[in-house]
Amino acid sequence: MSSTLGALLRHAIAAPLRALIAGLRALSLRGRPVLAVALGQVRGRADGPADPEEATAMLEAIAEDDRIRAVLLDLRGLAGGRAVAQDLRAALLRLRQRGRLVVTHLDSASLTELSIAAAGDRVWLTPSGDVFLTGIGVTQHFLADALALVGAKAQIMSAGAYKSFGERATRNHPSVAHREALGHLLAGLQSDVLQSIADDRKQPVARVAGLLAASPLAPQRLVDAGLIDGLAYPDEVDAELERLLDAPSRARSLRWWWRLSRWDRGLRGWAAGAGRVEVVHLHGPVVQAGEALGGRGPRIDADEVVPLLDQLREDDDVRAVVLSINSPGGSVLASDLIARAVRRLGDKRPTVAIFGDVAASGGYYIAAPCAEIIARPSTITGSIGVVGGKIVLRDALTRWGVHPELVAAGPDADLLSPFFGWDRDQAERFRASLLRHYDRFLAVVAAGRGRPVEQIEPFAQGRVWTGRQALENGLVDRLGDLSVALARARMLSGLPVGGGEIRHHWMPRPRLPLLRVILGGGAAEGGLGALVAGLGLGSAGLVAAHLWGRPLEPMAIAPLDLPEAWGR
């Protein structure tokens, strides 16, 4: 009875408030049917979203408001990679299915921007705009000769034939295995984006692909290829919208409309009752106790995440948990501690993982015990493997007249030292230790996937996959975005469609973009890692920082940098 009275009370409070908000939302539109939607972050603009997930939520809310007939999109300053682009594309397609006219005006066009805009009804480009449609690729920096110049040498080993992260410090060129795996991954990413543009614009894939080798392109080339509808300045787009809608169409800012919509969504979830679905956002490297690998940017700190997951496990108002993961991995120990907490949580609450741009190595490790794993089609996924080692500086110091000498009372006193290399026996023992961690990683994945280790092993070995490839290999359960993950969490927990209050946790709230961490900008507070990161050498900065600060501690971390891979 008390539960029924509580529900009635919530409805009684929420109903008049929601009615008031509905009236204010209508007033904010002032009878105009077109909403100007800025999906990126531009300095000085107050109505842009706080992050890409909020941008997607904006579009979902617009689809629910029948007063809005059309949206005019601004993609300038769009953050994130292919996963973000795929989420936005899916949201635009849903908008069109709900009868909304979706129009985009571009000042310039990249592959990512075009892949989003193509999902709309109309795409226009400024006549003087730049068009750079380039193939997807990654530049990696190999440091063996650079280390040798100062007399340093990296001793790094890996468990998994494709676990190539350590190659950055031990080689001058990628291995055959690394080239093979990376080539397969990038081909999948490129195929996916070209196919989506071709499907949305109803053009042959070959026509889209043929433009990749011709950049920079004259804007008219996109019109002739059927990839955009025409060339126009912003004022001309307003006139075209008025013609299409046969009504005054000057677009209104969505600033106040969106704020009111968020309040309404919160009230609706609170009034629905029946428990909560908690969304825990896990972004950045996987670390423990705020170690240097996490830097000052977003990170997944086991000392913060494990207590939260334990708290959610004991909260009977929590019906299900969604883990939103965007991570290249990191510490094996931290990954295992979080995976253990996820498994314990899953024993009491349905737990679903949703992957962002990357959920590789440690990022995949922490998701493995979830009841279901959902990836975006282009999520960099997998990299089930382990790498570790140290940088040896003895020769570097000797060049400057410094001669390290060890006096030891027992064996292996130099095992962790950066001043002495391993002998053969030490190297073999360390490799055996890495293999133990790799076997543990495999066991966690196999248990979570409900499959024998022998079926997981062919898709492990440190190899990375796109989300679509991972689905084919059985490493994820389905493709989708956060809305799909929430729907699955509700279904697994017995909540009705759209039921339950949604709460979000950021661990911690990001203060720097994820890509800055992956680029190495927050890799270390100082020392060799900060120096390498400062050179702009990407995740090589993470390697150097970790090997310098935590020698021999194994890492489960992805073997590539991301920013250049998105074909911007």
N, C-alpha and C positions, 0 to 999 in steps of 0.2 A: 504493500500500500504506500509506504514512504517513497518508494521509487516512482510510483505513478504520480503521487502528489508533487514530487520534485520535477518530473517532466512537465506537468501542467503549469507549475510555477515558472519554469524556464520559458515556456511558450507564452505565458501571459506577459512576461517582462519583455521578451524579444519581439513579439508581434507589433506593438506600437512603434518601437524603435526602428524596426525594419521598414515599416510604412513611412516613417519620417525620412529615413535615408533614401527610400525610393523616390520620394518627392523631391528631395534635394538633388538626387542624380539627374532627374528629368530637368530640373531648373538649370543645372550646370551645363546641359546640352543646349538649352535655350532654343529648342525646336529645330536645330540644325542636325541633319542626318549623317554628317561626315565627321569622323574623329581622326585627328592627327596623332599618330602613334610613333614615338621615337623609341626605337628598340636598343640603341646604343647609348654610350655615355660621352657627351660632348661638354667640354668646359663651359661653364656659364649657363648651361641649360638646366632648368629646375624640374622638368617633367619627365626626365629619363628614368629608366628602372635602376634599382640599386645593383642588380646583378642579372645574368642571363636567365636564371630561373624565374625571377620576377617578371622579366619580359614575356616569357611563355605564359605565366599566370595572367598577365594583362590581356593577352589575346583570348585566353579561355573565358575570362569574364566578359569580354566584348561579345563573344558568341552567345552569351546568355541574355543580352540586353536587346530586345527586339526594336527598340527605338533607334538603334544605330543601323543605318543602311549601308554604310561604306566606311572603310578605313584607308587612310593615306599614310604609307609607311616611310620612315626615315631610318636608314640602316647605318648612318655615319657613326663611327666610334664603337661599332659592335665588338664585344669582347668574346673570348672563348674560341674553341676549335670546331671540328666537324660535328661533334655531338650536339653542341649548341645550335649549329645551323640546321641539323636534322630535326631537333625539337621545334624550332621556329617554323620550319617547312611544314611539319605535321600539323601544327596549330593553325597555320594559314589555310591548309586544305580543309580542316574542320570548320573554319570560319566560312569558307565558300560553300560547304555542305549545308550550313545553316542559313544560306541565302544572302550573305554579306558580300558586297563588292570589295575586292581587295586590290589596291592600287599601290605601286611603288615608284617613287622617283629617285633615281640614282644620279649623284654627281660624278661618280666614277664606278667602274665595274671590275671586281675581281671574281675569281672562281667561286669563292665562298658567298659573296654578296649575290651573285647571279643565281646560285643554287637556292637561295632563300626567295629572292624576288620572283623567280620563275614559277613558284607555286601559286602566285596571285593571278588575277584576271587580266591586269594590264601592267606593263613595265615600260617606263620612259627613262631616257638618259639625257642629261644635259649635252647639247651639241658639241661643246668644247671639252667634254669629259674624257678622262683617260680610261683605256680598256686594257687590262693586263690579265689575260687568261693563260696561265702557265701550268705546266705539269707539276705534280706533287713530288717533292724530293726532300731529302734531309742531308745537311752537311755535317760531318762529324770530324772532330779534331783528334789526332793520335799523337801521343806525347812521348813516346819512347826516346826519340832522338833529342827532344828538348830536355828530358831528364838526364840523358847521357851527357849533354853539354856541360852540366854542372856536377857531373859525377854521381848522380842519383840513379837508382834503379828500383822499379816496382816489382815486387814478388806477389803476384795475385793468381789465385786458382779459382776454378769454378766447378760446380756440380751441374752438369747438363751440357751437352755438345753445343747448344745454341746460346748458352748463357754468356754473352759476349761483352758484358759491361766492362770487365776488367781489361779488355783489349785496348781500351783508350789509353791506358798507362803503360802497357807492355809491348805494343806493336806500333809500327808506322803506317800500316794499312790494315783494313778489315780482313778477317779470315774468310775462307770460302763459305763456311757455314753461316757466318754473319751476313755476308752479301746475299746468300740464298734466302735466308729468313726475312731480311729487311726488304728485299726486292718483292717477295711474295706479299708482304704486308702492304707496301706502298701501292702495288698493283691493285690490291683489293680496295684500298681507300680511293684511288683514282677512278676505278671502274664504278664504284658506288656513286660518286658525285656526278660523273658524266651521265650515268644512267638516269639519275633523278632529274637532271636538267632536261634531258631528252624526253623523258616521260611527261614532265609538266608542260613542256612547250610543243609536244607532239611532233618531234623532229627525230631523224635518225641519229643514233649515237655517233656514227662516223662523222656526221656534220659538226657536232659539238667538238669531237676530238680533233678534227682537222684544224680548228682555230687555235689550238694550244701552241702550235709551232709558228704562229704568225704575229705574236704580240711584239710591241704594242699595236693594237688594232685601231683603225678609224671607227668611230661609233656607228657609222652607217653599215659596217660589216655585220654587226649584230642584228640590225634591222633586216638586212638582206638574207641572213641565215635563219630568220624567224625566231631568234632568241629574245628579242625585245620588240615592243610594238611601235616605237617611234622615238624621235628626238624632240625634246621639249624643255623649255625653261619652266621654273616653278609656277609662274603666273599662267603659263599656257596649260599646265596640268589642272589648275583650278577651273579654267574654262572648259576643259575636256570632261572633267567630273560633272560639271553642271549639265553638260549635254547628255552624258550617260544617265544621269539620275532624273533629268527633266525637272530640276528643282534647284534653288539656291544651295550652293554646296561649299561655301568657304569653310574649311576644316577648323574645328575647335580643338584646343589643347585638352588632353585627357587628365591633366594634373588633379583637379578636384574630383572629377568623375571616378578616377582610379582610387583615390583615398577613400571615398565613400564606399566604393565597391569592396575594398578590403575589410572595412568595418562590417558591411553586410555579410560577407562570407564568414567572418569570425562569429557574428551573432547566430547565423544559421547553423554552424557547427555546434555552438554551445547549446542552442535550443534543441538540437537533435538528440543530445545526450548519448546514452548507450555506450559510453566509454570513448577513449581517445585512440587515434593512430599517431604515433610519434615518428617524426622524420628526423633522423640524426645525420647531419651533414659532415662527412669526413673528407677533408680536402688537404692535400699536401703530402710531404714525406711522412713515413711511419717512423716514429721516434719514441724514446723513453726518457722521462725526466727532462724534457726540453733540451735534449742534446743538440750540439751545434748543427747537425744535419738539418734540423728544422729551421734554423735561423730565426729571423723575426717575422717571417710570413706565416701563412696558414700551415698547420702541421697536424698530424694525427698522433697525439701524445698518449701512449698507453696509460700513463698515470692519471690522465684526465678522462679518457674514454671508458676504461674498465669500470670505474665507480659509477659513471652515468648508466652504463648498460646494466650493472647490478641493481641500481635504483629502479630502473624501468622493469626489471624482472620481478621486483617485489611490490610494484604498484598495481593493485588489482583494477584500477580504472583504465590501465593501458590494455587495449585489446590486441594491438599489433604494432610492430616496429618496422620502419623502412630505413635502411642504411643507404644514403646517397654518397657514393664513393667516387672520388676523383683523385687518384694517387699513383705515382710511379713506383711506390714501394719504399723500402728503407730497411730498418733493423729487423732481422729475423726474430730476435727475442721479443721485441715489441709486437710484431705481427702475430706471433704465437700466443702471447698473452691476450691480445684483443680477440683472436679467433676463439680462444677458450671461453671468454666472456660471451661472445656471440652464440656459441653452442649452448651454454647454460641458459642464456636468454631464450633461445629457440625451444628449449625443453618446456617452457611455460607460456611463451607468446609466439605466435607466427611471426617470422622475421624474413623480410624480403630485401634483397640488395638491388640497387639500380646504379649502373655504371655511367660515368660521365665521359669526358674525353679520353681518360686513361684509367684503367684499373688493372695494373700489371704487377706481377711479382708479389710484394707484400700487400699491395692494394687488392690483388685477387685472393691472397691468403686469408685476409680478414673476412672476406665475403663467403669463403668456401662452405662454412657450416650453415649458411642460410637455407631456409626451406625452398626458396626460389631465387634465381639470379637472372636479372634482366639487363641487357646491354643495349646501347644505341648501335646501329649498324656499323659505325666507324669507330667505336670504342677500341682503343688499343688494350688488348685483353691477354691474360695468360702469363707468359714469362715465368713458368713454374720452374725455378732453379735458384741456386745460391752461389754467391761469389764472396771472396774475402782475401785478405793479404795485408801487406805493409809496403811502405816505401823505405828503401835502404839508403842512408845518407853518408856512409863511412867514407867512400871515395870522394864525395863532394867536400867533406870537411878536410880530408887529407890535402886536397889541392890548395887549401888556404892555410896549411901548416898546422891544422888541428888533428891530433892522432888519438882517436878513441881507444881506450884499453879497458878491458873488463876483468875485474877480480871477483870471482864467484865462489860461494861456499857450497853450491849444489848444481845439479844439471839444469840446463835450459834457462839459465838466468838471462840469456840474451834473446829468448824466444819472442818477446814482445818489443824488443828494443829496435828503434829505427836506425841504429848505428851498426848493426851486424846482420848479415844475411843468414838464411837458413842453410844448414847442411842437408844432405839427402834424407837422413832419418827424420829430421824435423819437418821437412817438406812433405814426406809421405804421411806422417802423423796428422799434419794439418789437413791434407787432402782427405784423409779418412774422417776427420771431424766434419768437413764440409758435406761429405756424402751422408753422414748421419743426419745432418740438418735437412738435406735434400730428401732423404727417405721420410723424415717426419713431415715435411711439406707435402709430399705425395700422399702420405697416409691421411692427412687432414682433408685434402681435396677429394680423395677417393671416398672417404666416409661421408663427406658432404654431398657428393654427387651420387652416392649409393651405387658405386661401381667398383669392381676390383682394381687394384693398383695397376695390373697389367693392361687394363683398358685405358687408363689415364696416361701411362708412360709415353706412348707414341706422340701425344700432343703436349708433353711437358718438355724436358731437356732445355728449359730456358727460352723456348721459342715463343714469339709474340704473334698474335692473330688480330684481325679486325673482329668486331662484335659479330658480324655475319658469319665469318669463318669459324669463330668460337661456337656459334650455335650449331653449325654443321658438325663440329667435333665433339659436341656434347658438354662443352665447358660452361655454357649458359643455357637457360631454359626457354627464353623468348627474347624478341626484340621489342623495344618500346621506350617510353619516356617516364617521367615521374608519375604522370596520371595513370599509366598502366600499372606501375608498381603499387600505387595507392589502391587501385581497383583489385589487384591480386591480394593485397594485404587484407582488405575488407572481406573478400570472398573467403580467404583462409580462416579468418577470425569469426565468420558468421555475421558480420555487420551487413546491413542492407546497402544497396547501391547508393553512394553519396552520403552514407551514414557516418556518424562519429566525428568528433572534433579533431581537427588536424593541428598539431603543434610541431614547431620546428626548433631544433637545437643545432647551433654551430659550435664546433669544437676545435679551436676557439673561433670566434667570429673573424673571418679573414680581414686582415688589414692591408695585405698586398695581394696582387693577382697571383694565381697558381703558377702561371707561366714564368713569373719572375723567380720563383723558387726553383723550377725545373731548369731555368737558364743559369742558375747558380748565384743569382743576385742576393739570396739570403742564405747561402750555403754555409757560411761560417762567420764567427765573430772576428777572426783574425788568423794569422799564420798562413801556411802554404795553401790551404783550401781557399781562403779569401783572395790570395794572389791569383790563383788559377781562375777563379770565378770572375775576378776583375778583368781578366783578359778576354772575357766573352767566349769562353770555351765550353759553354753549356754544361751538361751534366758531368763533364770531366771535373768540374769544380766540386761537385758532390763527392766524386770518387776521392779526390785529393784530400778534401776536408775530413772524410770519414777515415781514410787510411792513416791520416796524420793524428787525428784525435782519438780514434778507437781502433788501434791496430789489431788485426786478427779477428775482430768481431764480424761474423758473417752478415752479409747484406742480401736482401731479396729486393732487387731494384731493377727497373726496366733498362734495357741497353741502348736507348736512343733518346735524342732530344725531340721535342714536339713542334715548336713554333713553325719551322719551315715546312713541316709535313702537311700543313692544311691547305696549301695552294692559295694563299691570300692574294 
